[in-house]
Each structure stands twice: as C-alpha cells, then as structure tokens.
C-alpha cells in the first residue's frame, strides 16, 4: 500500500510539473504574441523618429569598450528608409544611409567614405529598423524569436526578446541578438552578440515618434574641397 501511494505521488508530481511547464510556455507564447503585435502597430504608424543614442562596441580580447554618443534621425516613405546619425562624442562625424548608400563624413579631415549596399540593401535596411519601426511579423520571418521576460532599462519597463538569425550568413556574424521593447513597441536597447565574445550595444533615449524632419536633415554638409572615397573590396 505504501509503495502504491509513493508511485501515485510521483505520477501526480510528474503530471503537475508537466502542466506547470506547459502553462509557463503558453504564457510566454501569449506574452511574445503581445509584444509582436505592439511592434506591428508601431511599424504601421512609423514614418519618422528622433532619438539620442549611445553606441558601445565591446572587444573581449582586450576587455575594452568603445563608446560613441549623439543623435539619430529616421524617415520612412513607402519602402524607402533614410537614417542620419550625428556622432557628437568622442569624435564628430555623420553617418548617413540613403538611396542604398552608406556614407560616413568626418568634418575634421573633410572626407566622406562611401559604401554601396548592392545586393545586401534589403538586409541592411531591415537591420536599420530592427525593433525601431520594424514589424513583429517581419521579425519572425528572419529570426527564431523567444520571450526573455520583463526587464528595466534606465528604470523604464521593457520586455526582452532573444533573436536567433535563421540565415547561416547572418548567424555567423551575430549568433544572438537581444531587443528590449517598450510599451509603444519600440526597441530602446539592442545588443548584437558577436563571435569570440565581442558585442555591439545601442541604447536610445528621448525617443520622439513621430517628429518633424526636413530634407536637409538627410544631407551631408560637405563643400567643394570634400574628398569622397569608395573603399575597394
């Protein structure tokens, strides 16, 4: 009789643990669906944005972090995406993405480095709006997405998502990507993990959506002496 009770207790415990795990997975799935829906709604209404940013590049081999800060502007018209980032610290420069071309302007040496995105244009543009005007449904097409729970970023409530790229090429560069999504469906923090323990982190604050951005915002203030350089290879 004692053995029968023990076996029955184990079966009940096992069943209870199974249903707890099932309900936990179901709750996470429901929460993930809610976050993706918020991102979908944000994407539909996304036309322009302005935010302050902090970009950090961590290199594990030397255990150092390079930090840049400034202001970034986004504009989306139909399927066309434009971005202008003014890096104010530590070195003043501008990073402009427009018409499938990436340009980095360094006023102190009056030089613009130009990079054509070519066949990678769609991929690059999808990363520009990753969690920042991109939809949740598009996210699911390119990544295996899991819900990581609630987490505060600078005392702001967010919901954390883990992204595993479905593309082998992308996964070789960024095995994991994390997004922290606020209540409006916008990613206020992003982390791109790289091989060998390196990582890139972008944090956004004072986000204004929508905002007024004129055509002059998405133009480099160059002059006749500015040198334009297109690297080979």
N, C-alpha and C positions, 0 to 999 in steps of 0.2 A: 504493500500500500504506500509505503514511504517512497519507494523507487518510482511508482506511478505518479505520485504528486510532484516529485522532482522533475521527471520528464515533462509533465504537463506545465510546470512552471517555466521550464526552459523554452517550451514551444510558445507559451504566451509572451515571454520576454522577447523571443526572436521575432514574433509577429509584431509586437509593439515597436521594436526598433525599426522593422521594415517600414511600417506605416509612418513613423516619425521621419524617416529618411525620405519617403515618398512625398509627404506633406511639405517637408522642407524644400525639396526640389520643385514642387508645384508652386510654392510661394515665391521662390526665386524666379521661376519662369514667368509668373504673373508680374513680378516687380520689373523684370527685364522688359517685358512687353510694354509696361507703362512708361519706362524710360525711352524706349524706341519710339513710342507714339508721341512723346513730348518733343523728341528730336525731329520727327516728321512734321509736326505742326510748326516748329521753328524754321524748318527748311522752306516750307511753303511761303512763309512771310518774310524770308530773308532776302533783303535787297542791298543793304549797306550796313557797315558796322565800323566802330572805332573803339580802340582799347589800348591801355598801357600794357606793356609786356615785359617779362624777364625771361630771357633765353639762357639756359645753362647747358654746357657741354662737359660731361664728366669723363675723364680718361683714367681708367683704373691702373694702368701700368705705372703712371707717375702719381696717382692719387691726387689729381688736381681738377678743379672745376673752373672753366672759363665762363664768365657771366657778361651778358650784354642786356641793355635795357633801352626802352624807347616807346614809341607809339606806332600802332599799325592800323591801317585802313583797309577795308574790304568793300568791293562793289560787285554785284551780280546782276547782269542784264540778260535775261533769257538763259542761254547756256554759257555765256561769256563771263569769265571770272577775272577780276583785277585785284591786285594786292600791292600796297605800298607800305613798307616798314621803314621808319626813320630810327636808326640806331643812334642814340644820343651818348651812351656810355658803353665801354671806355673810349672808343674811337668813333667819331662822327662819320656815318655813311648811310646810304639809302639802298634798299633792296626793293626793286620793282618787278612785278610779274604782270605782263600784259601781252595780249596777242600771241600767246605761245612762246614768249621770250622772257628769260630771266636776266635782269641787269643789276649789277652791283656798282654803285657810284661812290667813289671816295673823293670828296671835295679837296682834301688836303694835298692829294697828288694830282687832282683833276683828271681822273681816269675812270672809265666805265668798262667793267668786264661783262661781256655778253655771252649768254648761253642759250642755245636753241634747244627746246624740249623735244622737237621732232616727233617721232613715233610714240614717245612717252608722255605726250601732252595730257591725255586723259588721266593717266595715273597720277601725274604731278598735281593736276588741278583737284583731283579727289582728295589728295593729302592737304592741300591748302585749306579746304573747307571741312576737314575731318573733325567732326564734333563742333564745328564753328560755322554752322549754316548747312552742313551736310545732313542728309536724312538718315533715319534709323534703318529704313529698308535697304538703302544703298550700302549701309554698313554691313548688313547681313549677307550681301552678295559677295563681298570681298574678304570677310573675316568670320571666324568662328568666335562668337561673342558670348561671354559669360558675365553674370552679375556678381560683383565682389562685395556688395554691401554699402552701407552709408558711411560717409567719412567727411570730416570738415576740412575745408581748405581756407586758411586765414579766417577761421570762425564762421565760414559760410557753409551751410549744409549742402552736400553734394552726394551723388550716387556714382560709385566707381564701377567702370566696365573694363574687362580684360579682352583684348583683341588678339587673336592668333591669325596672321595672314594665311589665306588659302593658297596664294601664289608662292611657289618654291623660291622664285627670284626675290620677292619681297621679304619672305621669311628668312632668307639667308642674310639680309641686311638688318632686319628688325624682327627678331624671333617673337617678341611680345610688345604690345602697345597698350598703354592704360589711358583711359579718359575719365575725368571727373566732371559729371554733368550736373548743372544747377537746375533749379526748379523751372527755368524757362526753356530747358532743352539745349543749352549751350555749354560747351566744354570750357571750363575756366582753368583747367590744367590738363596737360598732356605729357606723357612720358614714353619715349621710344627707347626700348632696350636694344642694345647692340651686342654683337658677339664679343667675347673676351671681357665682358663686364662693363663696357662703356655704355653711356646713356645720354640722351638729349631730353631736356625737360623745358616745356613752355608754360608759363603761368600768366594769366590775363586778369586785369583788374580795371575798375571804372569802365566796364563794357557799356557802350551805347548802341542800342539796336532799336529802330533804325537811326541813322544820323545823316546830316547833310554833308555830302562830299561832292565837290565840283570836279570838273575835268582836270583842273590844274593840279589837284592832289596826285593824280596818277601820271605825272610828267616829271622827268628829271630836270633840275635847273642847271643845265650844262651851258657851256659857252663855246666860242669858236676855237678855243685852244684845248678843249677837252679831247683826250685821246680815247678812242674806242678800241678795245682789244677783244678778240674772239679766240680763246684757247683752242689748240688743236688736240685731237684725240679724245 
